[in-house]
Amino acid sequence: MKELTSALSALIACAVTAALGLKVIPLLRRLHFGQTIREDGPKWHSGKQGTPTMGGVMMIAGVLLALVAAIAYSGATGGNLMIELGDARKMTSLVAGLFLALGMAAIGFFDDYIKVVKKRNLGLTPRQKTLLQLLVAAGYLSSLGLSGVDTTWIPFYGDLPILSGAGLLFWPIALLFIYGFTNAVNLTDGVDGLASSVTLVVSCAFILVSGYFHFTGVNILAAATAGACVGFLLWNAHPAKVFMGDTGSLFLGGMVVALSFGVGRPILLLPAGIVYLAEAGSVILQVAYYKKTKKRLFKMSPLHHHFELSGWKEEKIVFVFSVVALCGCAVALLPVFFGW
């Protein structure tokens, strides 16, 4: 029965997230916490104006309650999670990873709140958001270092020492890695169900990786994240009845980063998070190309909007991007299971 902890976590996260929609969505409507649609976005998105946002709190609650239930269940059955909580490294993978996601979510919450109060699609300034995110990321990396993390895994090489020599470059690179991927997930949240669908696929990949390497805590966290994404999709699939807002997208961004670091293999997020990279890359390329030529490389960025303006329906974008994410995750799993 011990092996059921992760499955229990996924089911509870899904059920709680889905059930909260019955209460949270009407509450958000009463509070007039509606989404303000970008004026320069696809014209048909104007119909989404006023759709309740900040629904990411539903996923956060689902994950937290699932984790509490998993700890209680593991304690009652003598599961591996209770043993891991006595291991500094593995405990940090779980606890610090959760706080990374919650810290990013808090930044997103403040950003969403400012947008809602001012009734415009602006929140924290880019400088404010960047500073706060870097502080949260630095705190997370510090906790890893203090817990005894001294290597990172590289395919075809093995464990790379990160406390001396060239390995010290890991820390500033990791800081930018966390910042970049968290915001890339945020950029992916642009059409109904996209960010939650892609993150569901990525979370499932890390369920497999963490299970293979016996990281029980990370496995439970990945399962809870996957379950929360499923529960949220019941309300967020097209046509969306609620948006996750920056509260949810930054939470998911922090979570997928935490899962990759939690198994000691953040590099796996490069192929597994190929959709996130494509979304962020399209924005960078669009800005750079426009500055140089005064022309647009894409019809609109992030990338999902380019396909929207090319005539793709939102459901098709979600399906294709999820398949691409699945392929990226398959590539990420190859060096794990073949021992490369």
C-alpha positions as CSV (number, residue, x, y, z in Angstrom):
1,M,0.0,0.0,0.0
2,K,3.0,2.3,0.4
3,E,3.3,2.7,-3.3
4,L,-0.1,4.3,-3.5
5,T,1.1,7.5,-2.0
6,S,1.8,9.3,-5.3
7,A,-1.5,8.1,-6.8
8,L,-3.4,9.3,-3.8
9,S,-1.6,12.6,-4.1
10,A,-2.6,13.0,-7.7
11,L,-6.2,12.1,-7.1
12,I,-6.6,14.4,-4.1
13,A,-5.0,17.3,-6.0
14,C,-7.3,16.7,-9.0
15,A,-10.4,16.4,-6.8
16,V,-9.7,19.5,-4.7
17,T,-8.7,21.7,-7.6
18,A,-11.8,20.7,-9.6
19,A,-14.2,21.0,-6.6
20,L,-12.8,24.4,-5.7
21,G,-13.9,25.7,-9.0
22,L,-17.5,25.5,-7.8
23,K,-16.8,28.0,-5.1
24,V,-13.8,30.0,-6.3
25,I,-15.0,30.9,-9.8
26,P,-18.3,32.5,-8.5
27,L,-16.3,34.3,-5.8
28,L,-13.9,35.7,-8.4
29,R,-16.9,36.9,-10.4
30,R,-18.5,38.6,-7.3
31,L,-15.2,40.3,-6.6
32,H,-14.9,41.4,-10.3
33,F,-11.6,39.7,-10.6
34,G,-11.8,39.5,-14.3
35,Q,-9.1,39.2,-17.0
36,T,-8.2,42.4,-19.0
37,I,-7.4,41.3,-22.5
38,R,-4.5,42.8,-24.4
39,E,-5.6,45.4,-26.9
40,D,-2.9,44.2,-29.4
41,G,-3.9,40.5,-29.0
42,P,-6.1,38.5,-31.4
43,K,-9.4,40.4,-31.9
44,W,-11.5,37.4,-31.0
45,H,-10.0,37.3,-27.6
46,S,-12.1,40.3,-26.7
47,G,-14.9,37.9,-25.9
48,K,-12.8,36.6,-23.0
49,Q,-12.8,40.0,-21.4
50,G,-13.9,39.7,-17.8
51,T,-13.4,36.0,-17.5
52,P,-12.4,35.3,-13.8
53,T,-8.6,35.2,-13.3
54,M,-6.3,34.2,-10.5
55,G,-7.8,30.7,-10.7
56,G,-4.3,29.4,-10.0
57,V,-5.2,29.5,-6.3
58,M,-7.3,26.4,-7.0
59,M,-4.2,24.5,-8.1
60,I,-2.1,25.7,-5.3
61,A,-4.7,24.6,-2.7
62,G,-5.0,21.2,-4.5
63,V,-1.2,20.6,-4.4
64,L,-0.9,21.7,-0.8
65,L,-3.7,19.5,0.5
66,A,-2.5,16.6,-1.5
67,L,0.9,16.9,0.0
68,V,-0.5,17.1,3.5
69,A,-2.6,14.0,2.8
70,A,0.5,12.2,1.4
71,I,2.5,13.0,4.5
72,A,-0.3,11.7,6.7
73,Y,-0.8,8.6,4.7
74,S,2.9,7.9,4.5
75,G,3.2,8.3,8.3
76,A,0.4,6.0,8.9
77,T,1.7,3.3,6.6
78,G,5.4,3.7,7.3
79,G,6.0,4.9,3.7
80,N,9.3,6.0,2.2
81,L,8.3,9.7,2.4
82,M,8.8,9.7,6.2
83,I,12.3,8.2,5.7
84,E,13.2,10.9,3.2
85,L,12.2,13.7,5.5
86,G,15.2,12.7,7.6
87,D,17.5,13.1,4.7
88,A,18.7,16.7,4.3
89,R,19.1,16.6,0.6
90,K,15.9,14.9,-0.2
91,M,13.9,16.9,2.3
92,T,15.2,20.1,0.7
93,S,14.2,18.8,-2.7
94,L,10.7,18.6,-1.5
95,V,10.3,21.5,1.0
96,A,12.5,24.1,-0.8
97,G,11.0,23.1,-4.1
98,L,7.5,23.7,-2.8
99,F,8.6,27.1,-1.4
100,L,10.1,28.0,-4.7
101,A,6.8,27.4,-6.5
102,L,4.9,29.2,-3.7
103,G,7.3,32.2,-3.8
104,M,6.8,32.5,-7.6
105,A,3.1,32.2,-7.1
106,A,3.1,35.0,-4.5
107,I,4.8,37.3,-7.0
108,G,2.2,36.3,-9.6
109,F,-0.6,36.9,-7.1
110,F,0.6,40.5,-6.4
111,D,0.9,41.0,-10.2
112,D,-2.6,39.8,-10.8
113,Y,-4.0,41.8,-7.9
114,I,-2.5,45.0,-9.3
115,K,-3.9,44.2,-12.7
116,V,-7.4,43.6,-11.3
117,V,-7.5,46.6,-9.1
118,K,-6.3,49.0,-11.8
119,K,-8.5,47.2,-14.4
120,R,-5.7,47.2,-17.0
121,N,-3.4,44.5,-18.3
122,L,-0.3,45.8,-16.4
123,G,0.9,44.7,-13.0
124,L,4.3,44.8,-11.4
125,T,6.9,46.5,-13.5
126,P,9.3,44.2,-15.3
127,R,12.1,45.4,-13.0
128,Q,10.1,44.7,-9.9
129,K,9.1,41.3,-11.1
130,T,12.6,40.4,-12.2
131,L,14.1,41.4,-8.9
132,L,11.6,39.5,-6.8
133,Q,11.9,36.4,-9.0
134,L,15.7,36.4,-8.8
135,L,15.5,36.8,-5.0
136,V,13.2,33.8,-4.7
137,A,15.5,31.8,-7.1
138,A,18.6,32.8,-5.1
139,G,17.0,31.7,-1.9
140,Y,16.1,28.3,-3.4
141,L,19.6,27.7,-4.7
142,S,21.1,28.7,-1.4
143,S,19.0,26.1,0.4
144,L,20.2,23.5,-2.0
145,G,23.8,24.4,-1.4
146,L,23.3,24.4,2.4
147,S,21.6,21.0,2.3
148,G,24.8,19.5,0.7
149,V,24.0,19.5,-3.0
150,D,27.5,19.4,-4.6
151,T,27.0,17.9,-8.1
152,T,24.7,18.2,-11.1
153,W,24.2,15.5,-13.7
154,I,25.2,15.9,-17.3
155,P,24.3,13.3,-20.0
156,F,27.3,11.3,-21.3
157,Y,29.4,12.8,-18.5
158,G,27.8,11.9,-15.2
159,D,27.9,14.0,-12.0
160,L,29.7,17.3,-12.4
161,P,31.1,18.9,-9.1
162,I,29.7,22.4,-8.6
163,L,31.6,23.6,-5.6
164,S,34.9,24.3,-7.2
165,G,36.6,25.2,-10.4
166,A,34.5,25.6,-13.5
167,G,31.7,23.9,-11.7
168,L,31.0,27.1,-9.8
169,L,29.5,28.5,-13.0
170,F,26.6,26.2,-12.3
171,W,25.1,28.6,-9.7
172,P,24.8,31.8,-11.8
173,I,23.6,29.6,-14.8
174,A,21.1,27.9,-12.5
175,L,19.8,31.3,-11.3
176,L,19.1,32.4,-14.9
177,F,17.8,29.0,-15.7
178,I,15.1,29.2,-12.9
179,Y,14.2,32.8,-13.9
180,G,14.0,31.9,-17.6
181,F,12.0,28.8,-17.3
182,T,9.5,30.2,-14.8
183,N,8.8,33.1,-17.1
184,A,8.7,30.8,-20.1
185,V,5.8,28.8,-18.5
186,N,4.1,32.2,-17.8
187,L,4.4,33.0,-21.5
188,T,2.8,29.7,-22.4
189,D,-0.4,30.6,-20.7
190,G,-2.1,32.4,-23.6
191,V,-4.9,30.2,-24.9
192,D,-7.4,28.1,-23.0
193,G,-5.9,25.0,-21.5
194,L,-2.4,25.4,-23.0
195,A,-0.2,25.9,-19.9
196,S,-2.0,23.3,-17.8
197,S,-2.0,20.7,-20.6
198,V,1.7,21.1,-21.4
199,T,2.6,21.2,-17.7
200,L,0.6,18.0,-17.2
201,V,2.8,16.3,-19.7
202,V,6.0,17.6,-18.2
203,S,4.9,16.7,-14.7
204,C,4.2,13.1,-15.8
205,A,7.7,12.9,-17.2
206,F,9.1,13.9,-13.8
207,I,6.9,11.3,-12.1
208,L,8.7,8.7,-14.2
209,V,12.2,10.2,-13.5
210,S,11.7,10.7,-9.8
211,G,10.2,7.2,-9.5
212,Y,13.1,5.6,-11.3
213,F,15.6,7.3,-9.0
214,H,13.5,6.8,-5.9
215,F,12.9,10.4,-5.0
216,T,9.7,9.8,-3.2
217,G,9.0,13.4,-2.2
218,V,9.6,14.8,-5.6
219,N,7.5,11.9,-7.1
220,I,4.6,12.9,-4.8
221,L,5.0,16.6,-5.7
222,A,5.1,15.8,-9.4
223,A,2.0,13.6,-9.1
224,A,0.2,16.4,-7.2
225,T,1.1,18.9,-9.9
226,A,-0.2,16.6,-12.6
227,G,-3.4,16.0,-10.7
228,A,-3.9,19.7,-10.1
229,C,-3.5,20.4,-13.8
230,V,-6.1,17.8,-14.7
231,G,-8.5,19.3,-12.1
232,F,-7.9,22.8,-13.4
233,L,-8.4,21.8,-17.1
234,L,-12.0,20.8,-16.2
235,W,-12.6,24.6,-15.8
236,N,-9.8,26.0,-18.1
237,A,-10.3,23.9,-21.3
238,H,-11.8,25.9,-24.2
239,P,-14.0,27.7,-23.6
240,A,-12.3,28.6,-20.4
241,K,-14.5,29.5,-17.4
242,V,-11.5,30.7,-15.4
243,F,-7.9,31.7,-16.1
244,M,-5.0,30.7,-13.9
245,G,-3.4,34.2,-14.1
246,D,0.2,34.9,-13.2
247,T,-0.7,33.3,-9.8
248,G,-1.0,29.9,-11.5
249,S,1.4,30.2,-14.4
250,L,4.3,31.3,-12.1
251,F,3.4,28.6,-9.6
252,L,3.6,26.0,-12.4
253,G,6.8,27.5,-13.7
254,G,8.4,27.3,-10.2
255,M,7.1,23.8,-9.8
256,V,8.5,22.3,-13.0
257,V,11.9,23.9,-12.2
258,A,11.8,22.5,-8.7
259,L,11.0,19.0,-10.0
260,S,14.0,19.1,-12.4
261,F,16.4,20.3,-9.6
262,G,14.7,17.9,-7.2
263,V,15.9,14.8,-9.1
264,G,19.4,16.4,-9.5
265,R,19.0,16.7,-13.3
266,P,17.8,20.2,-14.2
267,I,19.3,19.7,-17.7
268,L,16.4,17.4,-18.4
269,L,14.0,20.4,-18.5
270,L,15.7,21.6,-21.7
271,P,14.1,18.9,-23.9
272,A,11.1,18.2,-21.6
273,G,10.3,22.0,-21.6
274,I,10.7,22.4,-25.3
275,V,7.4,24.1,-25.7
276,Y,8.3,26.6,-22.9
277,L,11.6,27.3,-24.7
278,A,9.8,27.8,-28.0
279,E,7.3,30.2,-26.5
280,A,10.0,32.3,-24.8
281,G,12.3,32.1,-27.8
282,S,9.7,33.4,-30.1
283,V,9.3,36.5,-28.0
284,I,13.0,37.1,-27.9
285,L,13.4,36.6,-31.7
286,Q,10.4,38.7,-32.4
287,V,11.8,41.7,-30.4
288,A,15.3,41.3,-31.8
289,Y,14.1,40.9,-35.4
290,Y,11.8,43.9,-35.2
291,K,14.5,46.1,-33.7
292,K,16.8,45.2,-36.6
293,T,14.4,45.3,-39.5
294,K,11.2,47.0,-38.2
295,K,9.4,43.9,-39.5
296,R,7.7,41.0,-37.6
297,L,9.3,37.5,-37.8
298,F,6.0,36.0,-36.4
299,K,2.5,37.3,-36.9
300,M,2.4,37.7,-33.2
301,S,4.4,36.3,-30.2
302,P,4.4,34.2,-28.1
303,L,4.3,31.4,-30.6
304,H,0.8,30.2,-29.9
305,H,-0.6,33.5,-31.0
306,H,1.3,33.1,-34.3
307,F,-0.6,29.9,-35.0
308,E,-3.9,31.5,-33.8
309,L,-3.5,34.2,-36.4
310,S,-2.6,31.6,-39.0
311,G,-6.0,30.1,-38.5
312,W,-5.5,27.4,-35.9
313,K,-8.2,26.8,-33.4
314,E,-7.3,26.9,-29.7
315,E,-8.0,23.2,-29.3
316,K,-5.6,22.4,-32.1
317,I,-2.9,24.5,-30.6
318,V,-3.3,22.8,-27.3
319,F,-3.2,19.3,-28.9
320,V,-0.2,20.0,-31.1
321,F,1.8,21.7,-28.4
322,S,1.0,18.9,-26.0
323,V,2.2,16.3,-28.5
324,V,5.4,18.4,-29.0
325,A,5.8,18.5,-25.2
326,L,5.4,14.7,-25.1
327,C,8.1,14.2,-27.7
328,G,10.4,16.5,-25.8
329,C,9.8,14.5,-22.6
330,A,10.5,11.3,-24.5
331,V,13.9,12.7,-25.5
332,A,14.5,13.8,-21.9
333,L,13.8,10.2,-20.6
334,L,16.2,8.5,-23.0
335,P,19.4,9.3,-21.2
336,V,17.7,8.5,-17.9
337,F,16.6,5.0,-18.7
338,F,19.5,4.1,-21.0
339,G,22.1,5.4,-18.5
340,W,23.7,7.8,-20.9
